[in-house]
Amino acid sequence: MQITKLAVIGAGTMGASIVMALISNGLKVVLKDTDNIVLENGLKNIDKFLDKKIAKGLSPIKAQAMKNLVTAVTDYKEFADVDIVIEAVSESINIKQKVFQELDEWCNLDTLLLTNTSSLSITQIASFTRRSDKVCGLHFFNPAHIMKLVEIIPGLDTSSETIQSVTQLANLINKVSVKVEECPSFLVNRLLTRYMNEALWCLSDRIYTVEEIDKAAVEIAMPIGPLALRDMNGCDIGLSVASYNFKEYGQRFAYPDLLVKMVDNNLLGKKTDKGFYLYTKDSPKPLGVNENVYTLINQKPQEKLPSSNIPLSIRLMLPMINEAFLVIQEKICKLESIDLALKTGLGMKLGPLELANNIGLTTCLNYLEELANFYGERFRPAYYLRKLVYANKTKVI
Ligand SMILES: NC(=O)c1ccc[n+]([C@@H]2O[C@H](COP(=O)([O-])OP(=O)(O)OC[C@H]3O[C@@H](n4cnc5c(N)ncnc54)[C@H](O)[C@@H]3O)[C@@H](O)[C@H]2O)c1
């Protein structure tokens, strides 16, 4: 398909950085939001991104040329001849419904309508239009102009031509794309949630300290500890993601009360200067652990069972590894996409399947069984892992 003119709807955190990803690759964009004040803020953020590029050597003339590719609007008049719309409005099904109905009215019948939703159903969003074959998920990671990964999520009726065109767009803007079948939280956030929940369990069961957990995660594969990451993204956002996944997937995605207590006590992380760590606005690094977190945990320290012989770093990763096996079982994506997506999207040094290979498939199964006996559902081994072990396989891929 000829991709010459795009539109981004929503000029917030994601919208502005998606525009930046498009104009950095020479694409014309119409940017729409509800009113001029929000739009101005979005444009200011694009200016800041461009200033950073200038500081790194981009000529101001080229930066201005990139800025000129953006047309900011508050109505749909410019939408009639756009090839692709990327929707990045607030994460509410009612708002998305209104926006997709309007887009369906205003855009040419051939225009593809993509959504950057993190959690809502692509199929449901597509049902708000009369062109469900031309609606698809294109999930960017924050900030969209820097993070290389995009997940392409077709809905039930999305046509193969649409998927092909979305892949073409991803290539055009130099992204690594993985195709993911629609499931709650898609691929990366689904696996990430399992690992983030486990970090909270390790803390709220009083088995490990904040520092021990974050150190162990970094040692094995992660670019940042899970509790530091929770503070960075905000415990309120973390709670809404955790509760959504629990609602959709059930007991396997159970999370401890501690997360609710963190939100109730306004310990949201960096944005309130207090979370699992303490912060000040002047310092980019945390001042230290917030000892008040331990007072929110009622439980007495647990005996170090059953994980006495299971290293903390492995215990933290096992739920993510097990979820990766469930994803394979459900045929959510190609096997080789899993590590690629997790490494590109989260900056992991090793993907969950590489970790499983390194730990040993039989060891992973034994550890999961031991933990499942003690903690129940959240460690129930994926049947696919059992099959690999029965077949004496030593590697997943
Ligand atoms: N923030 C992230 O890290 C992240 C990452 C990936 C995906 N997402 C998804 O991207 C989408 C946007 O998230 P965000 O963080 O940029 O939100 P945001 O709140 O920063 O921005 C949303 C923007 O949508 C605008 N908006 C609301 N209703 C509108 C309408 N009817 N027409 C036009 N504009 C409208 C708002 O004015 C606001 O500027 C959500 O679906 C979210 O789940 C967010």
The ligand as an SDF file (V2000), in Angstrom:
LIG
                    3D

 44 48  0  0  0  0  0  0  0  0999 V2000
    1.5610    5.6420   28.4520 N   0  0  0  0  0  0  0  0  0  0  0  0
    2.0900    4.4900   28.0890 C   0  0  0  0  0  0  0  0  0  0  0  0
    3.1440    4.0630   28.5830 O   0  0  0  0  0  0  0  0  0  0  0  0
    1.4220    3.6590   27.0260 C   0  0  0  0  0  0  0  0  0  0  0  0
    2.1640    2.6610   26.3590 C   0  0  0  0  0  0  0  0  0  0  0  0
    1.5460    1.9400   25.3240 C   0  0  0  0  0  0  0  0  0  0  0  0
    0.2280    2.2050   25.0000 C   0  0  0  0  0  0  0  0  0  0  0  0
   -0.4830    3.1730   25.6740 N   0  0  0  0  0  0  0  0  0  0  0  0
   -1.8600    3.4260   25.2600 C   0  0  0  0  0  0  0  0  0  0  0  0
   -1.8770    4.6040   24.4610 O   0  0  0  0  0  0  0  0  0  0  0  0
   -3.1200    5.2840   24.6200 C   0  0  0  0  0  0  0  0  0  0  0  0
   -2.8660    6.7110   25.0570 C   0  0  0  0  0  0  0  0  0  0  0  0
   -2.1610    6.6850   26.2820 O   0  0  0  0  0  0  0  0  0  0  0  0
   -1.3810    7.9710   26.8280 P   0  0  0  0  0  0  0  0  0  0  0  0
   -0.5320    7.4820   27.9420 O   0  0  0  0  0  0  0  0  0  0  0  0
   -0.7730    8.7140   25.6830 O   0  0  0  0  0  0  0  0  0  0  0  0
   -2.6030    8.8070   27.4120 O   0  0  0  0  0  0  0  0  0  0  0  0
   -2.6530   10.3810   27.7120 P   0  0  0  0  0  0  0  0  0  0  0  0
   -3.6810   10.5470   28.7670 O   0  0  0  0  0  0  0  0  0  0  0  0
   -1.2840   10.9270   27.9250 O   0  0  0  0  0  0  0  0  0  0  0  0
   -3.2120   10.9960   26.3410 O   0  0  0  0  0  0  0  0  0  0  0  0
   -4.4930   10.7510   25.8490 C   0  0  0  0  0  0  0  0  0  0  0  0
   -4.8810   11.9150   24.9540 C   0  0  0  0  0  0  0  0  0  0  0  0
   -6.1160   11.5870   24.2960 O   0  0  0  0  0  0  0  0  0  0  0  0
   -6.8350   12.7840   24.1760 C   0  0  0  0  0  0  0  0  0  0  0  0
   -8.2350   12.4860   23.9130 N   0  0  0  0  0  0  0  0  0  0  0  0
   -9.1820   12.0120   24.7610 C   0  0  0  0  0  0  0  0  0  0  0  0
  -10.3500   11.8960   24.0980 N   0  0  0  0  0  0  0  0  0  0  0  0
  -10.1460   12.3000   22.8240 C   0  0  0  0  0  0  0  0  0  0  0  0
  -10.9660   12.4210   21.6700 C   0  0  0  0  0  0  0  0  0  0  0  0
  -12.2570   12.0970   21.7050 N   0  0  0  0  0  0  0  0  0  0  0  0
  -10.3910   12.8630   20.5250 N   0  0  0  0  0  0  0  0  0  0  0  0
   -9.0950   13.2070   20.4760 C   0  0  0  0  0  0  0  0  0  0  0  0
   -8.2670   13.1230   21.5430 N   0  0  0  0  0  0  0  0  0  0  0  0
   -8.7820   12.6760   22.6960 C   0  0  0  0  0  0  0  0  0  0  0  0
   -6.6020   13.4790   25.5230 C   0  0  0  0  0  0  0  0  0  0  0  0
   -6.9280   14.8670   25.4510 O   0  0  0  0  0  0  0  0  0  0  0  0
   -5.1100   13.2210   25.7300 C   0  0  0  0  0  0  0  0  0  0  0  0
   -4.3200   14.2560   25.1580 O   0  0  0  0  0  0  0  0  0  0  0  0
   -3.9310    4.4600   25.6120 C   0  0  0  0  0  0  0  0  0  0  0  0
   -4.7720    3.5980   24.9030 O   0  0  0  0  0  0  0  0  0  0  0  0
   -2.8580    3.6860   26.3610 C   0  0  0  0  0  0  0  0  0  0  0  0
   -3.3240    2.4840   26.9060 O   0  0  0  0  0  0  0  0  0  0  0  0
    0.0820    3.9190   26.6700 C   0  0  0  0  0  0  0  0  0  0  0  0
  1  2  1  0
  2  3  2  0
  2  4  1  0
  4  5  1  0
  4 44  2  0
  5  6  2  0
  6  7  1  0
  7  8  2  0
  8  9  1  0
  8 44  1  0
  9 10  1  0
  9 42  1  0
 10 11  1  0
 11 12  1  0
 11 40  1  0
 12 13  1  0
 13 14  1  0
 14 15  2  0
 14 16  1  0
 14 17  1  0
 17 18  1  0
 18 19  2  0
 18 20  1  0
 18 21  1  0
 21 22  1  0
 22 23  1  0
 23 24  1  0
 23 38  1  0
 24 25  1  0
 25 26  1  0
 25 36  1  0
 26 27  1  0
 26 35  1  0
 27 28  2  0
 28 29  1  0
 29 30  1  0
 29 35  2  0
 30 31  1  0
 30 32  2  0
 32 33  1  0
 33 34  2  0
 34 35  1  0
 36 37  1  0
 36 38  1  0
 38 39  1  0
 40 41  1  0
 40 42  1  0
 42 43  1  0
M  CHG  2   8   1  16  -1
M  END
$$$$
